[in-house]
Amino acid sequence: MEAEVKMSSETAISTVQRRKPWVRWIKLLLQSKTGTVGFFIVSLVIFVAIFADILAPHNPASNNLGDMLKPPVWLDGGSQNYILGTDNLGRDILSRIIYGSRVSLLVGVFSVILAGFIGIIAGLLAGYYGGVIDNLLMRIVDSFLAIPSILFILVVLAVFDPSILVLIVVIGFTNWVTYARVVRGEVLSIKEREFVKASKSIGTNSLTIMLQHILPNILSSFIVISTLSVATTIVLEASLSFLGLGIQPPDVSWGGMLTDGRNYLATNWWLATFPGIAITITVLGIIFLGDWLRDVLDPRTQVKK
């Protein structure tokens, strides 16, 4: 009797998990320490970016020369009004880091979405149709790969006024080739499987096959690459802002904060240190989350239940 009750209970739990996929995802997430840490960091950064207006104790662009270069609260001369200190114009470091998270996430996420959208379309067309279309698209990809992406970005930003929109477009337009090559390789493999051939044999049109049969089977690879690309893009945006070609004042970015603090590293280290820590923690969190997604979505390295 007890065995029957136990089997019935296990069956009920299994049924609930099938009906609620998020239960399985939470279970897999909690099994991975790096995945849990990455998810917590990414969730925290997203929360801070969304509620920056509420969380920031000061206006990030407000100058107060009377409080310039104040150290963090735990050092001599620090003030409770400025927990992480102030910069050379008296602006609150903590508030600027909080607002800077918005720029990093906007550029990182939307440039990856743009690059992924272009790359998926190009990869699907090249892999599915082959022939002239494949050769043409792959030669375009080779042309983009032959030009250093950072050089192309610098030239575009030198011509156009740097802004969030310009950064998203130029970074997205230079990074789509990675997605195109990966998607093309996946499509070349998937289109030879039986379910695709069966769809062709019954007269299903090519667009339906690509969208309903092939695209769902390449999304796992796309999600993993996209997650890791967000981290790379955040670093790239910070690097461009550090060079003075990224986000311009009065908008706040972590790279711009590094630029403001580089001349004060010997005397006022907190100006550049805390933005650098914010970039490092955010990128590590995204990488941890991306590694976990790879383990979960890739059947060759799938986490054991």
N, C-alpha and C positions, 0 to 999 in steps of 0.2 A: 504493500500500500504506500509506504513512504517513498519507494522508488518511483512509483507512478506519479505521486505528487511532485517529486523533484523533477521528473522529466516534463511534466506539465508546466511547471514553473519556468524551466529553461526554455521550453517552446514559446511560452508567452513573452519572455524577455527577448528572444530572437525575433519574434513577430513585431514587437514594439520597435526594435532597432531597424528592421526592414522598413517599417512605416515612417520612421523618423530618422533619416540619414544623419542629421546633426548629432544624434546620440553617439553614433559610431565615430564621427569626426572628433567629438570632444574626448572620447575614450582614447583615440589614437594620439591626440594632442597631449593629453596628460601622461601618456606613456613615454613621451620624448621630452627630456629636460631642455634641450636646445630649442625645440619647437615651442614649448611653453614660455620660455624666456623671450624668444623672438616675438611671439604673439602678444605677450604683455607689453613689450617695448613699443611695438608698432601700434597697438591699441592706445597706449598712453600718448604717443606722439600725435595720433589722429585726434584724440580727445582734446589735447592742448591746442592743436591748430583750429579746431572747430570753435572752442570756447575761449579763444585768446582774448577777446574783448572783456570777458568776465574775469579771467585768471590773472591777466597782467596788472600789477599794482600801479603802474605809471603809464603815461603816454610814451611810446617808444621813440617818438620824434621830438619830444619836448626837451629843449636845452635848459640847463640850469648851471650856469658857470660858477655859481657859488658852491656847488657840490661836485665839481669836476674831480675826476681821478680818486674818488673815495674807494678804499679797499673793501673787501667783503666783510660781513658783519662780525666774523670771528677773529679778525685781525685788529691791531691797534689802529684807532682812527675810523673804524667801520661804523656804520649807522644801521639801525634796524629798519629804516625806511628803504635801504638799498641792500638787500640780502647778499647779492653777488657783486656789489660795488657799482661804480659808474665809470663812464668812459671819459675821453678828453673834452667832451662838450657837456658833461654832467648828465648824460642820458643813462637811464637805468639798464644795466646789463641783463638782468633777469627778464624784464619786459621785452627787450629787443630779441632775446633768444626765443621767447614764447611766440612773438609775432613772426620771427624768422622761420619757424616751423611751417607756417602756411606757405611761404614761397617755395621751400624745399619740396613739400608734398605736391603742390600744384604742378611745378615743373617736372618733378620726377614721375608722377602718375600720368599726367596728361600727355607728356612727350612719349612715354612708353605706349599709351593707348594709340596715339597717332602712328607711331612706328609699327606697332603690331597690326593695325588695321591695313596699312599699305602692304606690309610684308605678307600677311595672310592672303590677301587678294592676289598678289604677284605669285606667291608660292603655289596657291591652288591652281591658278591658270597654267603656270609653267609645268607643274607636275602632272596635272590631269590631261592636258592636251598634247604636251610634248612638241616635237617637231619645230616648226618655225617660231611658234610662240615661245617655247622653252628657250630656244637659242637666243631670241631677241631679248627676253627678260633677263636671262643669265648674263648676257653681254653688258646689259645696263648695270646689273649687280657688280660685275667685274670692274666696270668703270668707276663706280662709287668706291669700291674697295681699293682702287689704285690711287685715289686721292685721300691723303690723311684727313680724317674727319675733323680733327681739332683745327687744322689749317682752314678748312672750308667754313667751319663755324666762326672762326676769328674774322675771316674776310666778310662774311654776311653781317656780323655784329658791328664791324667797322663801317659798313655802308648804311645800315638801318639803326635807328635809335634803339638801344637795348631796352626790352621790356619783358614782362612775363610771357605775353603772347608770342613775341618774336623768339624768345628762348625755346618755348614749347615747339614751335613750328620748325625751327632750324635743327634742334636736337632730334626731334622725331623724324625729320626728313633725311637725316644722315644715318640713322640707326636702323632703318627698316630692312636693310640688306641682310642682316643677321637672321631676322625672322623669315625672310623670303627663302633663304637657303635651307633652313631647318624644316620649314613647312613643305618645301618642294621634295626634300628627301623622304619625309613621312608620307606624302601623297603618292610618290612613286611606289612605295611599298604597299600602301593600303589599297590602291586602285586595282591591284592584281589579286585581291582576296575574293573568295567565292561570293560573298554577299553583294559586292559591287558588281561583279560580272552578272549575277542573277538579276540585279536591278536593270542593267543594260539590256539583258535578254528579253525583258518584258516591256521594253520601250520607255522606261523612265528617262526623262530629259536630263541633260548634263547638269543643269543648275540645281535641280532637286537632289541629284546624287552627291554633288559637292557639298551642299548645305546640310542635308539630312543624314548622309551616310559617312562622308569623309571628314567633314569639319568636326563633328563631335569626337572623333577618334584621335584628333591631333591637338585637342584643347589642353590635355594634360601637359604635353611638352611646351605648349605656348605659355601656360600659366607659370611653369617653373622658370622659363627663360625671362618672362616679364618681371617676375618678382625680383630676380637677381639684377635685372637691368635697371629697376627703380633705384637700387642702391648705387649702381654705377653712375646713373644720371644725377643723383643728389650730389655726389662728389664732383662731377663735371660742372654742375651749376655753381657750386662753391668755388671751384677753381677759376671759372670765368669771372665771377664776382670779385675774387681776390685780385685778378688781373685788371679789374676796372671795366670789364666788358660785359658784365652780367647785370644784375638788378641795380638800378641807380637810386640814390636818395631822392625823396624821403622814404621810399620803400625799404624795408629791412630784410636783409638776407644774412645767413651765417657766414658766407664767404666775404661779404662786405664788412662784417664785423672783424673778421681776421685781418682784412686790409687796414682797418682803423687801428688795430692793436699791434701791428707788426713793428712799429717804431717805438713801442713802449714795453717790449718784452723784457728788457733788462731791469726796468724800474717798476712797471705796473703790469705784471704778468697776467692778471685776471682779464684784461681786455681781450686777449686772443685765446687764452686757455679754455675758458668756459664755452665759447662757441665751438672750439675744436672738439671739446668733449661731447657736445651735443651732436655734432656731425658723426663722430666715431660711434657713439651709442646707437644712434638711429640707423646707421649703415649696418652695424653688427646685428641689430634686431631684425632688419629686413633679410640679411644673409641667413641668419638662423632659421627664420620662417621659411625662406626659400629652400633651404636644405631639407627641412621637414616635409615640405610639399613634394619635393623630389622623391623622398623615400616613400611617401604615401601613394603618389600617383604613378610612379614608375614600377611596373610589375616585376622588374628584375631586381629591385632593391626594396620591395614593398615591406613595410613594417609588419611583423608577425602579430597577429591578434592573440 
